[in-house]
């Protein structure tokens, strides 16, 4: 049986272990608290620069696909009809922000449409498409892409130029060389990327046609 001395030693040891645990827990809590405060401070410090940088990127993308416009205004009244929504979902496309493009004299020249395809090999591919009131595609700008280097990542050089100054209802892609204005030459070894970009562009064209026909206006 344990004598009183052994019991006291065991009690002291337990108390010591408890104090150590409480001390370590306190240190961990303090570190977590300080880290949280620092993260919050960094977030507040960088929030405005990040917002301004994002606005700058959006403005540059709009200008790239609609160079004849001098100002852009977000079209808050645009909503999709159910038929368009279903068609976009079938092609793994979703429409984001739509901007109106205005000339220097204040006339509406067309639209810039944010269109995202989830059908890319590496995930989402987001483009901006500049489309005039005559349904002419000025061009596209890729905002987000994470495809395979040397293959899908060649979309900027291989695909983007092919969508410039085209007036077609929709685009298709081919592996054997384009034969018409509406055909896009696929990136060699990156058919999935080509399909995703093409679907995103077609979705933007559909969205503008709907807006021009009055179907996309939220009364």
Secondary structure as the mmCIF struct_conf table of DSSP 4:
data_model
#
loop_
_struct_conf.conf_type_id
_struct_conf.id
_struct_conf.beg_label_comp_id
_struct_conf.beg_label_asym_id
_struct_conf.beg_label_seq_id
_struct_conf.end_label_comp_id
_struct_conf.end_label_asym_id
_struct_conf.end_label_seq_id
HELX_RH_AL_P HELX_RH_AL_P1 UNK A 4 UNK A 65
TURN_TY1_P TURN_TY1_P1 UNK A 67 UNK A 68
BEND BEND1 UNK A 70 UNK A 70
STRN STRN1 UNK A 71 UNK A 74
TURN_TY1_P TURN_TY1_P2 UNK A 76 UNK A 77
STRN STRN2 UNK A 78 UNK A 78
HELX_RH_AL_P HELX_RH_AL_P2 UNK A 82 UNK A 90
TURN_TY1_P TURN_TY1_P3 UNK A 91 UNK A 92
STRN STRN3 UNK A 93 UNK A 102
TURN_TY1_P TURN_TY1_P4 UNK A 104 UNK A 105
BEND BEND2 UNK A 106 UNK A 106
STRN STRN4 UNK A 108 UNK A 120
TURN_TY1_P TURN_TY1_P5 UNK A 121 UNK A 122
STRN STRN5 UNK A 123 UNK A 132
TURN_TY1_P TURN_TY1_P6 UNK A 133 UNK A 134
STRN STRN6 UNK A 137 UNK A 144
TURN_TY1_P TURN_TY1_P7 UNK A 149 UNK A 151
HELX_RH_3T_P HELX_RH_3T_P1 UNK A 152 UNK A 154
HELX_RH_AL_P HELX_RH_AL_P3 UNK A 155 UNK A 158
TURN_TY1_P TURN_TY1_P8 UNK A 159 UNK A 159
HELX_RH_3T_P HELX_RH_3T_P2 UNK A 160 UNK A 163
TURN_TY1_P TURN_TY1_P9 UNK A 164 UNK A 165
STRN STRN7 UNK A 166 UNK A 166
BEND BEND3 UNK A 169 UNK A 169
STRN STRN8 UNK A 172 UNK A 174
BEND BEND4 UNK A 175 UNK A 176
BEND BEND5 UNK A 180 UNK A 180
TURN_TY1_P TURN_TY1_P10 UNK A 181 UNK A 182
STRN STRN9 UNK A 183 UNK A 185
HELX_LH_PP_P HELX_LH_PP_P1 UNK A 186 UNK A 187
TURN_TY1_P TURN_TY1_P11 UNK A 188 UNK A 189
HELX_RH_AL_P HELX_RH_AL_P4 UNK A 191 UNK A 212
TURN_TY1_P TURN_TY1_P12 UNK A 213 UNK A 216
STRN STRN10 UNK A 217 UNK A 217
#
